[in-house]
Amino acid sequence: MPTRAYLRFRNCIGKGNLWLYTVAILLKEGPLHGYGIISRLRALGFNISNVYGYVLLKRMVADGVLAEREESGRKVYVVSEEGLRSYRVAVNEMKNLLKFLEAEP
């Protein structure tokens, strides 16, 4: 049985950082509509509702991480330049954390 510390860790790196997963999905697959992003997050094991998914996307647009665009009459989401910069900084920090955690004493 996982400890509470481990469960907090899982929540923090998982649902607490859905923006990182969302940006990674868009960088790999290109512009997607909201339901496409939500479906891919679910495929990664995140049990999120449609409402929560759309709130997440709207918050990411408001924060400047994503931009909305219209393609073929449908709204799609793309990563903004600011979002890409933030994503790269966050990934670099995670890599540094892993190096620290994996270092032999």
N, C-alpha and C positions, 0 to 999 in steps of 0.2 A: 504494500500500500504506500503510495507516494506521500511524502511529508508535506505539511502546509507550505514550507519554504519552497519546495519544488513546484507546487501548484501555483504559488504566487509568481514564480519565475515563468512558468508556462503562460500564465495570463499576461504577464508583462511583455514577453517577446512575441506572443501571439496576438490576441485581440487588442492589446494595448498598442500595437504597432501595425494595425491593418493598413495604414497609409503606405508603409514600406512594401507590403505585399501587393497593394493596388498599383503602385508605381512600377514595380517589377513586372507585373502582368502586362501593363500597357507598353512598357519598353520592349518586351518580348513579342507581343502580338499586335501592337499598333492600336489605333483608335478603336474603342469599343463602346457600345451603348451600356447603360446602367445595368440592365439585367444580365448582360454578358459578363460584366465584371463581378457581379454578385454570384453568378453561377460558378465562376472560376474560383472565387474565394471559398465557396462551399466545397468545391472539389478538393481544395487544400485542407479541408477538415474544419473550417470555421462554420459553426452553426448560427448563422445570422439570418434575421428576417429580411424581407424585401424592404420594409420600412427603415430598419436600421441601416441597410446597405445604401439606400438613397440619402438618408441623413448624413452618412459618412461621406458620400460623394459631394453633396452640397457643402459640407464643412470643408472638404479639401479644396473645393473651388473658392470658397470664401477666404481660406488661408493662403491662396495663391499657389497651391501645389498642382492643381489641375486646372485646365481650361475646358470650356464647353465649345463645341463646334457642331455645325450641321452638315451632315453628309447624306445625300440621297433622301432628304426629307426627315431624317432622324437625328436626334441629338446624340452626339458621341463625346466621350471624354478623352483628352490627351494630356500628357505631362507638360507642364509649363517649364520655362527655363529656370525659374526659381525652384520649382519642384525637383527638377533634375539636379540642381546644385545641392539642395537639402538632402536628397537621396544619396548622392555621392559622399557627402560628408558623413551621413549616418552609417553607410556601409563601411566606410573607412574606419570609423570609430568601433564598429562591431569587429572588424578584422583585428584591430589593435587589442581589443578586449580578449579575443580568442588567443592571440599570441601570448598575452599575459597569463591567461588561465592555463594554457598548455605548457608553459615554461616549467622546466624541471627545477625543483628547489636546490 
